[in-house]
Amino acid sequence: MNPSATFSPSVKIAEMRAQNINVIDLSVGNPSLSPPVHITNAFIQAVCEGHTGYSFPEAGLLSLRQKIAETYNRQGHKVDADRNVFVTPGCKAGLSSTIRALTETGDTVVCSAPYWPSYPEMVENAHAVFKSIQISQKQNFQITPEQLDRVIDKNTKIVIFTSPHNPTGAVLKPEQIIAYKKVLNLHKNQHVTILADEIYKDIIFDGVQHTSFLGREVEDRIVISGSISKSCVINGLRIGYLIGTEKTLRKIYPILSNNYGGVCNPSQYAYKAALDNIGETTDFISCFKNACQQSRDISMTQLNEIFDTECLKPEGTFYIFPSCQNVMGKVTPEGKMIQNDLDYVAYLLDKAHVAVVAGSKFGKPDHFRMQFAVPKETLKEGLNRIKEATHCLRVI
Ligand SMILES: Cc1ncc(COP(=O)(O)O)c(C=O)c1O
């Protein structure tokens, strides 16, 4: 198992910053913004009030689970707080525990490539086999139902969908979700679970609404992983949730209980405060989303010009995933040939002091992921540096 690929540039960045090098970090999915005070104050208050012991029940505070259930029930779902919701110490814990609980050695877990790099690591850790479906920008970085149908076999136990998608920002439309479910329902293998990673569900642009994989009822073989940690910038509080049937959550529970021992108590109070004060939280998320949308537009315009090719317009998240194929085979001023995306990303960090993540880490070479939830001036400076460094590359 390898350490998180999206976190890995942070070591080099810290070293460079220790040498007083002004690095612009557009790598990790950590927005540069302070979270709303009603959330952080609730965290502090929980600590001051002594909520610092283990948290019982391990499924999470019932009052928090009720609030999480309500957010889905307002959209027409029927989620029972007690039976269908489990609060987890971050989405990573929920996703990895689900994969462990629902697979046996040799089972396969299917996902599109590009994918979020922790999925294959989690699958390997569960002794299962990760099978990716290559998707291209031509198909808007979305699997076709036919591709899904072709890859499923008797060993397939889980299909992971991420919408909005990290790293491409693609968002699934309701008709696509229906089509995928149809494939899985019609398929001979009725044992396949959809693991829907909806962590970015609140960060969708251009007035488009998120569609959940969750049907009206919580069905067997659908597990939802979510959080407001990205949209409220509280990813360091390590909190998320799973929604599933009682039967499925019962299988996941021992893994969460033995590996994590519950969720940080103050983080749960903070999350609850976010949902108790939904008006303030929604206002915060709207402002953040608008800022992200503007940053998306700035990034698109610049990157299309730099690489002389159109990259997919992210419909959500705060990532963009341009192709850097045009720079392959070019030579740096120091005489080194850029052979692949890893070389190019290393060159950007060394030459331009801008950190991004190579597409290879997401199972899609010749691309890179750039995070744009940073102040506009930082973003513009980062893009200018990428432009200058890229224009320095020569054809031989
Ligand atoms: C698609 C996706 N899922 C899950 C996670 C992990 O979430 P958490 O920080 O809550 O563990 C991330 C974090 O970047 C992500 O991008």
The ligand as an SDF file (V2000), in Angstrom:
LIG
                    3D

 16 16  0  0  0  0  0  0  0  0999 V2000
  -13.3130   11.7980   -3.9630 C   0  0  0  0  0  0  0  0  0  0  0  0
  -12.8720   11.8490   -2.5390 C   0  0  0  0  0  0  0  0  0  0  0  0
  -13.3920   10.9880   -1.6660 N   0  0  0  0  0  0  0  0  0  0  0  0
  -13.0130   10.9750   -0.3760 C   0  0  0  0  0  0  0  0  0  0  0  0
  -12.0720   11.8720    0.0940 C   0  0  0  0  0  0  0  0  0  0  0  0
  -11.6090   11.7840    1.5390 C   0  0  0  0  0  0  0  0  0  0  0  0
  -12.3870   12.5180    2.3620 O   0  0  0  0  0  0  0  0  0  0  0  0
  -12.0070   12.7230    3.9090 P   0  0  0  0  0  0  0  0  0  0  0  0
  -11.0170   13.8260    3.9680 O   0  0  0  0  0  0  0  0  0  0  0  0
  -13.3210   13.0630    4.5470 O   0  0  0  0  0  0  0  0  0  0  0  0
  -11.4660   11.4330    4.4190 O   0  0  0  0  0  0  0  0  0  0  0  0
  -11.5170   12.8190   -0.7680 C   0  0  0  0  0  0  0  0  0  0  0  0
  -10.5120   13.7620   -0.2870 C   0  0  0  0  0  0  0  0  0  0  0  0
   -9.8920   14.4880   -0.9990 O   0  0  0  0  0  0  0  0  0  0  0  0
  -11.9260   12.8070   -2.1250 C   0  0  0  0  0  0  0  0  0  0  0  0
  -11.4280   13.6770   -3.0110 O   0  0  0  0  0  0  0  0  0  0  0  0
  1  2  1  0
  2  3  1  0
  2 15  2  0
  3  4  2  0
  4  5  1  0
  5  6  1  0
  5 12  2  0
  6  7  1  0
  7  8  1  0
  8  9  2  0
  8 10  1  0
  8 11  1  0
 12 13  1  0
 12 15  1  0
 13 14  2  0
 15 16  1  0
M  END
$$$$
